[in-house]
Amino acid sequence: MGSAGLEMARAKMVDAGVDPVAIETFAHYYRLLEHGETGLIAESSIEPIDMEALADVDVPADVAADALRRTAIIKLNGGLGTSMGMDRAKSLLCVRRGLSFLDIIARQVLHLREKYDAPLPLLFMNSFRTSADTLEALARYDTLPVEGLPLEFLQNKEPKLLAKDLTPASYPKDPDLEWCPPGHGDVYTALRGTGLLEQLIGQGYHYVFISNSDNLGAVPAPEVAGWFAQSGAPFAIEAVRRTPSDKKGGHFARRKADGRLVLRETAQTAKEDLEALADLERHRFTSTNNLWIDLRALRDTLDQRDGVLGLPMIRNKKTLDPGDPSTPEVIQIETAMGAAIEVFEGAALIEVGRDRFVPVKTTNDLLVLRSDVYAIGPDFVLDLVAPEVPYVELDPTHYKLVGEFDKRFPEGAPSMTKATSLKIEGDWTFGHGVEIVGDVELEAATAQRVSAGEVLSGDEG
């Protein structure tokens, strides 16, 4: 038996029909939280790392094709895009030419299946809020489902805990807000609890490629599949060089105590270590969240650990209603799926090009994706055609929410293949065919319009 708070949380999860595997996983982290575990990784306990690059690896074509035929794909698709003002699956956002993230993902996979004669089953880990919209949007692709496998499985949910006493929060005004997802580390728990892990292995799949649905660069490329198969590693993550836009994000390192690779997130970094976290010369690599896993190694490791991988805990402090700061402070227990790299002995990292990491977390990212910085070919893979990905910083007062953002680019994004950066302060609306060249800053105290066809170069404002 556990503490009163844990037993209350257990009962709440049982009543809600949460999977027993997920309940035991939650209990594991609750006990850590109760005993004062912070999940912090001290800078003094880690050291920087280096790694081989995919560009320097030789992968025979037959090895790559064979590995792809034994690979399943999972896309994490539980997010609503609430930070951008959305109330449905973020993957339904239009990217270009009327195609959403889901459209492009489906077409990428269908193209690879045909080209490599590979089954490549595609599964979405949805939340209860994204499931219906996602399945409706995918219904047009009638050849997408693979016989014997579902198109989706649902992520688990857990109670938010009151910070004052770690009891489950109650919010009759909106009971949905009493719950939160356990972070994307839940993918392992959900795979086991739904029986999908055994199902995939039973149908002859050897590997799984997991990535975020908002990263269209995350294609199950045969050369990466081949590299992973050749490596013999049980678990691997694609990494990229950090850029100034990654300063506040996580990074890879090696733990001094046992030599294991670790992924340190911002939420696991103490205030006094934030400067080291932001040092791009010291910690040079960040995670794409593109993971490759040997399914049998995952099954065996989960079996050895009674279904609980024991990922590092992330203690996330928020308000019960994220939109109402007057509501009680709560703790959300989360884990990151990339943190599993420290669980698997012999886990590997591979440096890939930035074209495999095109996440859309804000409208800043969305503007780049909708511009001509990337081309989308007949294989529906994003090709970086600009010399570099420009840095974009839009005034959140006018551009943070997708609806407001769209109003200010009514005729499409400007051309940015020659741009280095674009910073906008104030309310600017763009006409058709605007081009950004070099470093451009726009400032205005009143609403302004950039005329159609205008070329903005240097410091304008």
One Martini backbone bead per residue (centre of mass of N, CA, C, O) as a GRO file, in nm:
protein
  461
    1MET     BB    1   0.099   0.034   0.017
    2GLY     BB    2   0.037   0.364   0.008
    3SER     BB    3  -0.042   0.658   0.013
    4ALA     BB    4  -0.317   0.847   0.011
    5GLY     BB    5  -0.263   0.989  -0.260
    6LEU     BB    6  -0.207   0.733  -0.426
    7GLU     BB    7  -0.477   0.588  -0.370
    8MET     BB    8  -0.652   0.807  -0.498
    9ALA     BB    9  -0.523   0.792  -0.778
   10ARG     BB   10  -0.577   0.498  -0.835
   11ALA     BB   11  -0.886   0.508  -0.813
   12LYS     BB   12  -0.926   0.714  -1.039
   13MET     BB   13  -0.799   0.539  -1.266
   14VAL     BB   14  -0.981   0.296  -1.242
   15ASP     BB   15  -1.253   0.448  -1.291
   16ALA     BB   16  -1.135   0.547  -1.587
   17GLY     BB   17  -0.983   0.290  -1.724
   18VAL     BB   18  -0.696   0.258  -1.673
   19ASP     BB   19  -0.424   0.101  -1.733
   20PRO     BB   20  -0.242  -0.096  -1.524
   21VAL     BB   21   0.040  -0.022  -1.635
   22ALA     BB   22  -0.001   0.286  -1.597
   23ILE     BB   23  -0.051   0.282  -1.292
   24GLU     BB   24   0.227   0.161  -1.209
   25THR     BB   25   0.395   0.383  -1.338
   26PHE     BB   26   0.281   0.615  -1.174
   27ALA     BB   27   0.356   0.500  -0.892
   28HIS     BB   28   0.659   0.512  -0.931
   29TYR     BB   29   0.670   0.831  -0.957
   30TYR     BB   30   0.525   0.910  -0.703
   31ARG     BB   31   0.737   0.802  -0.505
   32LEU     BB   32   0.961   0.987  -0.598
   33LEU     BB   33   0.816   1.251  -0.536
   34GLU     BB   34   0.763   1.192  -0.231
   35HIS     BB   35   1.098   1.165  -0.191
   36GLY     BB   36   1.214   1.434  -0.360
   37GLU     BB   37   1.226   1.405  -0.650
   38THR     BB   38   1.336   1.614  -0.936
   39GLY     BB   39   1.515   1.522  -1.204
   40LEU     BB   40   1.785   1.641  -1.184
   41ILE     BB   41   2.080   1.738  -1.386
   42ALA     BB   42   2.391   1.786  -1.324
   43GLU     BB   43   2.663   1.925  -1.468
   44SER     BB   44   2.878   1.764  -1.287
   45SER     BB   45   2.755   1.466  -1.400
   46ILE     BB   46   2.853   1.560  -1.690
   47GLU     BB   47   2.944   1.516  -2.044
   48PRO     BB   48   3.036   1.564  -2.339
   49ILE     BB   49   2.967   1.475  -2.688
   50ASP     BB   50   3.015   1.250  -2.957
   51MET     BB   51   2.958   1.157  -3.315
   52GLU     BB   52   2.839   1.008  -3.576
   53ALA     BB   53   2.768   1.043  -3.922
   54LEU     BB   54   2.561   0.960  -4.174
   55ALA     BB   55   2.746   1.074  -4.408
   56ASP     BB   56   2.988   0.851  -4.307
   57VAL     BB   57   2.797   0.612  -4.377
   58ASP     BB   58   2.782   0.276  -4.493
   59VAL     BB   59   2.483   0.171  -4.680
   60PRO     BB   60   2.358  -0.075  -4.821
   61ALA     BB   61   2.079  -0.107  -5.012
   62ASP     BB   62   1.985  -0.391  -4.910
   63VAL     BB   63   1.991  -0.324  -4.608
   64ALA     BB   64   1.793  -0.087  -4.613
   65ALA     BB   65   1.548  -0.234  -4.738
   66ASP     BB   66   1.524  -0.460  -4.526
   67ALA     BB   67   1.482  -0.279  -4.278
   68LEU     BB   68   1.221  -0.140  -4.381
   69ARG     BB   69   1.048  -0.410  -4.397
   70ARG     BB   70   1.093  -0.428  -4.057
   71THR     BB   71   0.921  -0.157  -4.021
   72ALA     BB   72   0.763   0.056  -3.798
   73ILE     BB   73   0.526   0.331  -3.740
   74ILE     BB   74   0.530   0.614  -3.508
   75LYS     BB   75   0.301   0.876  -3.422
   76LEU     BB   76   0.288   1.158  -3.237
   77ASN     BB   77  -0.075   1.279  -3.177
   78GLY     BB   78  -0.180   1.445  -2.893
   79GLY     BB   79  -0.176   1.736  -2.994
   80LEU     BB   80  -0.357   2.066  -3.005
   81GLY     BB   81  -0.220   2.352  -3.021
   82THR     BB   82  -0.283   2.561  -2.781
   83SER     BB   83  -0.041   2.770  -2.812
   84MET     BB   84  -0.196   2.843  -3.111
   85GLY     BB   85  -0.524   2.824  -3.064
   86MET     BB   86  -0.605   2.530  -3.059
   87ASP     BB   87  -0.875   2.243  -3.054
   88ARG     BB   88  -0.699   2.045  -3.226
   89ALA     BB   89  -0.513   1.877  -3.412
   90LYS     BB   90  -0.213   1.993  -3.524
   91SER     BB   91  -0.195   1.799  -3.786
   92LEU     BB   92  -0.433   1.978  -3.938
   93LEU     BB   93  -0.254   2.172  -4.038
   94CYS     BB   94  -0.164   2.373  -4.284
   95VAL     BB   95   0.112   2.379  -4.500
   96ARG     BB   96   0.034   2.315  -4.819
   97ARG     BB   97  -0.178   2.290  -5.078
   98GLY     BB   98  -0.398   2.169  -4.864
   99LEU     BB   99  -0.186   2.030  -4.674
  100SER     BB  100  -0.131   1.841  -4.411
  101PHE     BB  101   0.047   1.663  -4.204
  102LEU     BB  102  -0.116   1.403  -4.253
  103ASP     BB  103  -0.098   1.401  -4.558
  104ILE     BB  104   0.212   1.387  -4.580
  105ILE     BB  105   0.262   1.135  -4.415
  106ALA     BB  106   0.091   0.941  -4.583
  107ARG     BB  107   0.248   0.993  -4.855
  108GLN     BB  108   0.524   0.908  -4.765
  109VAL     BB  109   0.449   0.612  -4.698
  110LEU     BB  110   0.322   0.523  -4.968
  111HIS     BB  111   0.578   0.570  -5.131
  112LEU     BB  112   0.768   0.374  -4.980
  113ARG     BB  113   0.608   0.117  -5.024
  114GLU     BB  114   0.634   0.116  -5.333
  115LYS     BB  115   0.946   0.144  -5.368
  116TYR     BB  116   1.016  -0.108  -5.134
  117ASP     BB  117   0.811  -0.324  -5.074
  118ALA     BB  118   0.670  -0.217  -4.796
  119PRO     BB  119   0.451  -0.217  -4.532
  120LEU     BB  120   0.471   0.013  -4.328
  121PRO     BB  121   0.328   0.062  -4.063
  122LEU     BB  122   0.085   0.306  -3.939
  123LEU     BB  123   0.091   0.472  -3.618
  124PHE     BB  124  -0.113   0.648  -3.384
  125MET     BB  125  -0.062   0.846  -3.096
  126ASN     BB  126  -0.338   0.930  -2.932
  127SER     BB  127  -0.578   1.121  -2.800
  128PHE     BB  128  -0.900   1.178  -2.705
  129ARG     BB  129  -0.879   1.462  -2.871
  130THR     BB  130  -0.747   1.339  -3.163
  131SER     BB  131  -0.882   1.086  -3.281
  132ALA     BB  132  -1.130   1.162  -3.459
  133ASP     BB  133  -0.993   1.371  -3.649
  134THR     BB  134  -0.773   1.185  -3.756
  135LEU     BB  135  -0.946   0.952  -3.877
  136GLU     BB  136  -1.105   1.136  -4.067
  137ALA     BB  137  -0.856   1.244  -4.232
  138LEU     BB  138  -0.754   0.936  -4.315
  139ALA     BB  139  -0.996   0.804  -4.476
  140ARG     BB  140  -0.895   0.875  -4.773
  141TYR     BB  141  -0.671   0.643  -4.703
  142ASP     BB  142  -0.752   0.321  -4.777
  143THR     BB  143  -0.435   0.196  -4.781
  144LEU     BB  144  -0.306   0.254  -4.498
  145PRO     BB  145  -0.396   0.015  -4.366
  146VAL     BB  146  -0.287  -0.274  -4.193
  147GLU     BB  147  -0.333  -0.583  -4.162
  148GLY     BB  148  -0.390  -0.637  -3.809
  149LEU     BB  149  -0.373  -0.316  -3.772
  150PRO     BB  150  -0.390  -0.023  -3.635
  151LEU     BB  151  -0.392   0.333  -3.664
  152GLU     BB  152  -0.440   0.335  -3.344
  153PHE     BB  153  -0.342   0.460  -3.018
  154LEU     BB  154  -0.372   0.537  -2.677
  155GLN     BB  155  -0.293   0.744  -2.455
  156ASN     BB  156  -0.248   0.813  -2.144
  157LYS     BB  157  -0.366   0.899  -1.812
  158GLU     BB  158  -0.337   1.145  -1.542
  159PRO     BB  159  -0.329   1.296  -1.246
  160LYS     BB  160  -0.333   1.581  -1.107
  161LEU     BB  161  -0.129   1.737  -0.853
  162LEU     BB  162  -0.124   1.881  -0.567
  163ALA     BB  163   0.138   2.056  -0.438
  164LYS     BB  164   0.065   2.055  -0.125
  165ASP     BB  165  -0.021   1.702  -0.117
  166LEU     BB  166  -0.050   1.497  -0.369
  167THR     BB  167  -0.339   1.519  -0.464
  168PRO     BB  168  -0.598   1.497  -0.651
  169ALA     BB  169  -0.744   1.700  -0.860
  170SER     BB  170  -1.028   1.926  -0.853
  171TYR     BB  171  -1.272   2.023  -1.143
  172PRO     BB  172  -1.596   2.062  -1.203
  173LYS     BB  173  -1.597   2.274  -1.434
  174ASP     BB  174  -1.345   2.078  -1.572
  175PRO     BB  175  -1.262   1.752  -1.557
  176ASP     BB  176  -1.039   1.731  -1.778
  177LEU     BB  177  -0.829   1.914  -1.603
  178GLU     BB  178  -0.750   1.669  -1.403
  179TRP     BB  179  -0.585   1.586  -1.654
  180CYS     BB  180  -0.286   1.421  -1.796
  181PRO     BB  181  -0.022   1.360  -1.967
  182PRO     BB  182   0.290   1.157  -1.934
  183GLY     BB  183   0.419   1.196  -2.178
  184HIS     BB  184   0.608   1.039  -2.436
  185GLY     BB  185   0.703   0.799  -2.248
  186ASP     BB  186   0.420   0.645  -2.280
  187VAL     BB  187   0.464   0.467  -2.534
  188TYR     BB  188   0.563   0.210  -2.386
  189THR     BB  189   0.317   0.159  -2.210
  190ALA     BB  190   0.107   0.151  -2.442
  191LEU     BB  191   0.227  -0.079  -2.607
  192ARG     BB  192   0.196  -0.289  -2.384
  193GLY     BB  193  -0.103  -0.249  -2.280
  194THR     BB  194  -0.234  -0.303  -2.583
  195GLY     BB  195  -0.040  -0.535  -2.732
  196LEU     BB  196   0.136  -0.416  -2.974
  197LEU     BB  197   0.415  -0.528  -2.927
  198GLU     BB  198   0.343  -0.829  -2.975
  199GLN     BB  199   0.206  -0.790  -3.247
  200LEU     BB  200   0.450  -0.688  -3.409
  201ILE     BB  201   0.634  -0.929  -3.355
  202GLY     BB  202   0.431  -1.150  -3.461
  203GLN     BB  203   0.444  -0.998  -3.764
  204GLY     BB  204   0.778  -0.944  -3.807
  205TYR     BB  205   0.876  -0.700  -3.653
  206HIS     BB  206   1.187  -0.535  -3.552
  207TYR     BB  207   1.116  -0.229  -3.592
  208VAL     BB  208   1.090   0.118  -3.467
  209PHE     BB  209   0.961   0.436  -3.570
  210ILE     BB  210   0.977   0.740  -3.379
  211SER     BB  211   0.765   1.038  -3.401
  212ASN     BB  212   0.660   1.351  -3.473
  213SER     BB  213   0.392   1.496  -3.647
  214ASP     BB  214   0.543   1.798  -3.654
  215ASN     BB  215   0.780   1.631  -3.821
  216LEU     BB  216   0.847   1.617  -4.164
  217GLY     BB  217   1.152   1.504  -4.148
  218ALA     BB  218   1.033   1.222  -4.025
  219VAL     BB  219   1.152   0.986  -4.212
  220PRO     BB  220   1.180   0.640  -4.293
  221ALA     BB  221   1.476   0.607  -4.384
  222PRO     BB  222   1.670   0.361  -4.519
  223GLU     BB  223   1.955   0.456  -4.421
  224VAL     BB  224   1.877   0.458  -4.120
  225ALA     BB  225   1.773   0.173  -4.093
  226GLY     BB  226   2.041   0.043  -4.183
  227TRP     BB  227   2.219   0.157  -3.964
  228PHE     BB  228   2.068   0.030  -3.726
  229ALA     BB  229   2.097  -0.264  -3.811
  230GLN     BB  230   2.414  -0.261  -3.819
  231SER     BB  231   2.468  -0.174  -3.517
  232GLY     BB  232   2.287  -0.350  -3.298
  233ALA     BB  233   2.115  -0.166  -3.154
  234PRO     BB  234   1.838  -0.118  -2.934
  235PHE     BB  235   1.893   0.205  -2.945
  236ALA     BB  236   1.805   0.523  -3.113
  237ILE     BB  237   1.914   0.864  -3.199
  238GLU     BB  238   1.858   1.150  -3.362
  239ALA     BB  239   2.090   1.412  -3.428
  240VAL     BB  240   2.163   1.766  -3.385
  241ARG     BB  241   2.281   2.058  -3.424
  242ARG     BB  242   2.293   2.329  -3.249
  243THR     BB  243   2.113   2.629  -3.225
  244PRO     BB  244   1.996   2.922  -3.115
  245SER     BB  245   1.698   2.788  -3.102
  246ASP     BB  246   1.824   2.556  -2.881
  247LYS     BB  247   1.915   2.685  -2.603
  248LYS     BB  248   1.639   2.586  -2.435
  249GLY     BB  249   1.706   2.299  -2.488
  250GLY     BB  250   1.801   1.996  -2.516
  251HIS     BB  251   2.061   1.738  -2.446
  252PHE     BB  252   2.345   1.560  -2.484
  253ALA     BB  253   2.517   1.314  -2.270
  254ARG     BB  254   2.752   1.193  -2.022
  255ARG     BB  255   2.767   0.991  -1.757
  256LYS     BB  256   3.011   0.958  -1.524
  257ALA     BB  257   2.931   0.711  -1.341
  258ASP     BB  258   2.853   0.498  -1.620
  259GLY     BB  259   2.857   0.613  -1.937
  260ARG     BB  260   2.583   0.700  -2.004
  261LEU     BB  261   2.348   0.811  -2.195
  262VAL     BB  262   2.188   1.139  -2.203
  263LEU     BB  263   1.882   1.338  -2.164
  264ARG     BB  264   1.862   1.686  -2.118
  265GLU     BB  265   1.626   1.883  -1.997
  266THR     BB  266   1.520   2.181  -1.889
  267ALA     BB  267   1.345   2.055  -1.646
  268GLN     BB  268   1.645   1.913  -1.550
  269THR     BB  269   1.754   2.210  -1.485
  270ALA     BB  270   1.922   2.406  -1.303
  271LYS     BB  271   1.964   2.736  -1.270
  272GLU     BB  272   2.288   2.720  -1.248
  273ASP     BB  273   2.284   2.541  -1.546
  274LEU     BB  274   2.168   2.717  -1.787
  275GLU     BB  275   2.428   2.819  -1.918
  276ALA     BB  276   2.533   2.538  -2.004
  277LEU     BB  277   2.288   2.458  -2.171
  278ALA     BB  278   2.337   2.717  -2.378
  279ASP     BB  279   2.610   2.587  -2.469
  280LEU     BB  280   2.698   2.515  -2.798
  281GLU     BB  281   3.000   2.415  -2.752
  282ARG     BB  282   2.952   2.202  -2.535
  283HIS     BB  283   2.645   2.137  -2.626
  284ARG     BB  284   2.590   2.023  -2.964
  285PHE     BB  285   2.335   1.823  -2.909
  286THR     BB  286   2.013   1.738  -3.025
  287SER     BB  287   1.692   1.625  -3.037
  288THR     BB  288   1.450   1.498  -3.274
  289ASN     BB  289   1.264   1.251  -3.182
  290ASN     BB  290   1.410   1.020  -3.347
  291LEU     BB  291   1.336   0.677  -3.319
  292TRP     BB  292   1.512   0.358  -3.269
  293ILE     BB  293   1.373   0.022  -3.220
  294ASP     BB  294   1.404  -0.283  -3.073
  295LEU     BB  295   1.139  -0.471  -2.999
  296ARG     BB  296   1.272  -0.703  -2.831
  297ALA     BB  297   1.432  -0.523  -2.639
  298LEU     BB  298   1.187  -0.385  -2.521
  299ARG     BB  299   1.040  -0.629  -2.414
  300ASP     BB  300   1.269  -0.740  -2.230
  301THR     BB  301   1.301  -0.485  -2.055
  302LEU     BB  302   1.012  -0.474  -1.950
  303ASP     BB  303   1.013  -0.754  -1.820
  304GLN     BB  304   1.251  -0.697  -1.620
  305ARG     BB  305   1.062  -0.423  -1.512
  306ASP     BB  306   0.754  -0.473  -1.491
  307GLY     BB  307   0.679  -0.236  -1.722
  308VAL     BB  308   0.912  -0.034  -1.603
  309LEU     BB  309   1.164   0.160  -1.723
  310GLY     BB  310   1.263   0.417  -1.556
  311LEU     BB  311   1.247   0.703  -1.624
  312PRO     BB  312   1.314   1.006  -1.599
  313MET     BB  313   1.183   1.253  -1.413
  314ILE     BB  314   0.929   1.506  -1.470
  315ARG     BB  315   0.865   1.811  -1.294
  316ASN     BB  316   0.557   1.975  -1.357
  317LYS     BB  317   0.467   2.310  -1.302
  318LYS     BB  318   0.126   2.422  -1.261
  319THR     BB  319  -0.190   2.506  -1.342
  320LEU     BB  320  -0.484   2.360  -1.350
  321ASP     BB  321  -0.557   2.608  -1.527
  322PRO     BB  322  -0.370   2.735  -1.777
  323GLY     BB  323  -0.581   2.998  -1.814
  324ASP     BB  324  -0.570   3.014  -1.473
  325PRO     BB  325  -0.366   3.148  -1.226
  326SER     BB  326  -0.578   3.107  -0.973
  327THR     BB  327  -0.530   2.827  -0.974
  328PRO     BB  328  -0.398   2.565  -0.859
  329GLU     BB  329  -0.113   2.408  -0.792
  330VAL     BB  330   0.052   2.169  -1.002
  331ILE     BB  331   0.159   1.831  -1.072
  332GLN     BB  332   0.334   1.686  -1.345
  333ILE     BB  333   0.407   1.368  -1.452
  334GLU     BB  334   0.696   1.311  -1.655
  335THR     BB  335   0.820   1.178  -1.973
  336ALA     BB  336   1.084   1.101  -2.200
  337MET     BB  337   1.154   0.898  -2.461
  338GLY     BB  338   1.464   0.969  -2.499
  339ALA     BB  339   1.555   0.878  -2.202
  340ALA     BB  340   1.591   0.566  -2.280
  341ILE     BB  341   1.896   0.571  -2.351
  342GLU     BB  342   1.985   0.490  -2.043
  343VAL     BB  343   1.858   0.192  -2.037
  344PHE     BB  344   2.029   0.104  -2.291
  345GLU     BB  345   2.264  -0.100  -2.368
  346GLY     BB  346   2.417   0.028  -2.656
  347ALA     BB  347   2.329   0.288  -2.725
  348ALA     BB  348   2.265   0.531  -2.993
  349LEU     BB  349   2.411   0.784  -3.210
  350ILE     BB  350   2.312   1.015  -3.484
  351GLU     BB  351   2.406   1.237  -3.720
  352VAL     BB  352   2.194   1.468  -3.878
  353GLY     BB  353   2.024   1.654  -4.071
  354ARG     BB  354   1.808   1.927  -4.057
  355ASP     BB  355   1.592   1.786  -4.252
  356ARG     BB  356   1.503   1.587  -3.991
  357PHE     BB  357   1.433   1.883  -3.838
  358VAL     BB  358   1.086   2.018  -3.848
  359PRO     BB  359   0.954   2.174  -3.615
  360VAL     BB  360   0.616   2.276  -3.485
  361LYS     BB  361   0.564   2.504  -3.209
  362THR     BB  362   0.526   2.765  -3.383
  363THR     BB  363   0.468   3.027  -3.601
  364ASN     BB  364   0.758   3.056  -3.677
  365ASP     BB  365   0.780   2.769  -3.799
  366LEU     BB  366   0.538   2.788  -3.996
  367LEU     BB  367   0.654   3.001  -4.183
  368VAL     BB  368   0.891   2.837  -4.288
  369LEU     BB  369   0.724   2.594  -4.397
  370ARG     BB  370   0.541   2.782  -4.596
  371SER     BB  371   0.772   2.844  -4.740
  372ASP     BB  372   1.067   2.811  -4.968
  373VAL     BB  373   1.282   2.656  -4.794
  374TYR     BB  374   1.097   2.418  -4.875
  375ALA     BB  375   1.063   2.129  -5.066
  376ILE     BB  376   0.805   1.927  -5.231
  377GLY     BB  377   0.808   1.629  -5.357
  378PRO     BB  378   0.684   1.331  -5.489
  379ASP     BB  379   0.769   1.202  -5.193
  380PHE     BB  380   0.704   1.423  -4.961
  381VAL     BB  381   0.981   1.539  -4.906
  382LEU     BB  382   1.182   1.751  -4.742
  383ASP     BB  383   1.370   2.015  -4.902
  384LEU     BB  384   1.648   2.199  -4.855
  385VAL     BB  385   1.701   2.506  -5.050
  386ALA     BB  386   1.834   2.664  -4.853
  387PRO     BB  387   2.129   2.743  -4.700
  388GLU     BB  388   1.931   2.820  -4.457
  389VAL     BB  389   1.761   2.849  -4.160
  390PRO     BB  390   1.573   3.087  -4.063
  391TYR     BB  391   1.524   3.329  -3.825
  392VAL     BB  392   1.217   3.356  -3.631
  393GLU     BB  393   1.040   3.660  -3.492
  394LEU     BB  394   0.726   3.703  -3.369
  395ASP     BB  395   0.479   3.888  -3.257
  396PRO     BB  396   0.269   3.758  -3.018
  397THR     BB  397   0.031   3.962  -3.029
  398HIS     BB  398  -0.020   3.887  -3.362
  399TYR     BB  399   0.109   3.560  -3.414
  400LYS     BB  400   0.056   3.317  -3.215
  401LEU     BB  401  -0.213   3.274  -3.346
  402VAL     BB  402  -0.331   3.125  -3.621
  403GLY     BB  403  -0.559   3.321  -3.697
  404GLU     BB  404  -0.378   3.580  -3.691
  405PHE     BB  405  -0.155   3.485  -3.877
  406ASP     BB  406  -0.330   3.439  -4.134
  407LYS     BB  407  -0.422   3.739  -4.167
  408ARG     BB  408  -0.105   3.834  -4.230
  409PHE     BB  409  -0.104   3.581  -4.465
  410PRO     BB  410  -0.333   3.569  -4.708
  411GLU     BB  411  -0.101   3.504  -4.963
  412GLY     BB  412   0.121   3.395  -4.804
  413ALA     BB  413   0.436   3.339  -4.778
  414PRO     BB  414   0.733   3.446  -4.796
  415SER     BB  415   1.029   3.465  -4.933
  416MET     BB  416   1.331   3.276  -4.769
  417THR     BB  417   1.599   3.176  -4.922
  418LYS     BB  418   1.762   3.470  -4.849
  419ALA     BB  419   1.730   3.437  -4.549
  420THR     BB  420   1.835   3.477  -4.204
  421SER     BB  421   1.622   3.693  -4.078
  422LEU     BB  422   1.302   3.752  -3.886
  423LYS     BB  423   1.177   4.052  -3.730
  424ILE     BB  424   0.867   4.127  -3.551
  425GLU     BB  425   0.720   4.444  -3.459
  426GLY     BB  426   0.401   4.430  -3.470
  427ASP     BB  427   0.155   4.507  -3.737
  428TRP     BB  428   0.191   4.290  -4.016
  429THR     BB  429   0.100   4.277  -4.360
  430PHE     BB  430   0.114   4.049  -4.638
  431GLY     BB  431   0.165   4.029  -4.951
  432HIS     BB  432   0.228   3.916  -5.252
  433GLY     BB  433   0.557   3.817  -5.314
  434VAL     BB  434   0.740   3.845  -5.083
  435GLU     BB  435   1.088   3.930  -4.998
  436ILE     BB  436   1.356   3.792  -4.805
  437VAL     BB  437   1.677   3.954  -4.718
  438GLY     BB  438   1.851   3.851  -4.483
  439ASP     BB  439   1.831   4.089  -4.230
  440VAL     BB  440   1.505   4.144  -4.087
  441GLU     BB  441   1.339   4.441  -3.949
  442LEU     BB  442   1.017   4.506  -3.796
  443GLU     BB  443   0.859   4.824  -3.705
  444ALA     BB  444   0.547   4.915  -3.524
  445ALA     BB  445   0.274   5.103  -3.380
  446THR     BB  446   0.113   5.043  -3.638
  447ALA     BB  447  -0.055   4.930  -3.885
  448GLN     BB  448   0.090   4.736  -4.156
  449ARG     BB  449   0.202   4.707  -4.509
  450VAL     BB  450   0.325   4.475  -4.742
  451SER     BB  451   0.376   4.487  -5.053
  452ALA     BB  452   0.351   4.350  -5.335
  453GLY     BB  453   0.673   4.235  -5.433
  454GLU     BB  454   0.847   4.304  -5.205
  455VAL     BB  455   1.185   4.382  -5.104
  456LEU     BB  456   1.346   4.278  -4.808
  457SER     BB  457   1.645   4.450  -4.691
  458GLY     BB  458   1.775   4.441  -4.407
  459ASP     BB  459   1.701   4.735  -4.220
  460GLU     BB  460   1.364   4.756  -4.160
  461GLY     BB  461   1.114   5.026  -4.027
   0.00000   0.00000   0.00000
